[in-house]
């Protein structure tokens, strides 16, 4: 399941984050990859677990925690502190799958990576290439969103960032451990929740059948929450 979250960040948030990124010190992104995968990663990243990534990441997380679509789709238990990357001309990241477990650099907390998220921080008109391509049951989907938009997708998906051929692409990326580990169960809950929200808007919150649907949702959630 891939979910696009429009306006995850406001234009003001994006502008202030970009100002920080423009004056930040960047490191070789390949340094975060072990083994043969290093050769596939050609980009730059902010140092993990240090400023300005810590404060900028906290700003993004604060916005997502109050975003109903994010909460509905992710059902987050833990969020790995956001990382930030930069792709200049000729830079790319070949096909890879994210590690199943990630240890946060500062807290040492282990996070099971059920979901990956990319928050786009550059206007798509300002760069060519740089699409996020995610493999799914129906082939690869290419994603290139407006600055401030985010895309949520299963962390076990094979994915890549295509080469940037003009301009510079900035983004934040990180992982979520969900309360519901199983993708199929989480997808059903998301679809049910979105249906309940649509019916509430169409029929009004006092419609007689809505409590029954809400009961089904919460009872399934109780059954499927990983302990």
Secondary structure, DSSP 8 states (H G I E B T S, - for coil): --EEETTSS-HHHHHHHHHHHHTS--EEGGGG--GGGGGGEE-EE--TTSTTHHHHHHHHHHHHHT-HHHHHHH-EEEE---EEEEE-TT-EEEEE---SEEE-TTT--EEE-SEEEEEE-S-GGGEEE--EEEEETTEEEEE---TT-EEEEETTS-EEE--EEEE-EEEEEEEEEESS--HHHHHHHHHHHHHHHHHHHHH-TT-TTHHHHHHHHHHHHHHH---
